[in-house]
């Protein structure tokens, strides 16, 4: 059997499959469907310091090969999460990653500072890349200087490793990735969703109240693979790839392209067991390929 464990430098995951933020609730919501301990890890729904209502409906639109969402990072806030949710996660034998959000630089730091003394957290994922919060998808990860500034600020405060989540909507994602690494990010996760528009032809109006949303699902996989390959070739920190992963073969493609681990998002809406299926399929792929360790795949794309 293939050893599925992967070493990210700051932690070892039992397998490379992580449930992505925004698609897995805060974790307990999926406990009725699967044993969370079987996952490499999961990223909780994005946390601002205060509760956030998100965008008005309609805020979801299915497409031919994916989903456009404009949820707007609705959430319960870090204080309620720490008091009501986190204690139930502290006994889990899996990586618990906190997706950290902010309306301004200091709010990212405030969320991290509030959680620093709490147990049961493996790492923070800085969400500087959500495309459906501000007008026309503007976010810090579109700009190298803004990304550097936020990562540098949080790095000084954080007592845990930092993962910076990047957007494919940046003019040059490689430049942004290098800025995050220079500022002290311990790993990079990419990609977040692609800025998208859905139109109701009958009313001639946008299908989403927010006008724009983020496209995820199988449609974005080739684009995400390109981003992962380009970034992994230029940075020295681990890359966690995501974007349209539905099967173990999809996950293997991201590893081959340079990712050390993967995140599974939209597939969780299609099948709550998707992460476990992908783990099993990845193990079977490793057996067929005669791999001793699944980590042997990382960065093996032949050009």
Number of C-alpha atoms within 10 A of each C-alpha: 12 18 16 21 17 20 15 17 11 14 12 14 20 19 23 27 29 26 28 27 23 18 19 21 17 22 21 16 10 15 11 9 11 16 12 23 15 16 21 27 25 27 24 24 23 25 27 24 23 15 16 14 12 15 17 12 12 15 20 17 18 13 13 8 12 17 20 25 24 28 22 21 20 18 22 17 17 25 17 14 18 15 10 10 15 21 13 13 18 14 11 14 16 23 23 25 24 27 27 26 27 20 13 10 18 12 18 24 23 19 25 26 15 13 21 15 10 12 13 19 18 16 21 26 23 29 25 28 26 27 29 28 22 13 11 14 19 18 23 23 30 23 20 20 15 18 27 22 16 24 25 18 16 25 19 11 13 17 15 16 18 24 28 29 27 29 31 23 21 18 13 14 23 21 17 24 30 20 23 30 22 14 20 20 25 23 24 27 25 26 27 26 27 22 22 19 17 18 14 10 9 6 8 8 12 15 21 23 15 22 18 25 30 23 28 29 23 19 16 19 20 14 14 26 25 13 23 29 20 15 23 23 15 12 18 12 19 21 30 27 32 31 32 27 28 22 18 22 15 21 27 23 21 31 28 21 25 24 30 26 28 26 27 26 25 25 24 17 12 10 12 18 15 22 29 18 15 22 22 14 18 24 21 16 17 23 16 11 12 12 17 13 16 25 22 16 20 19 18 12 13 6 3
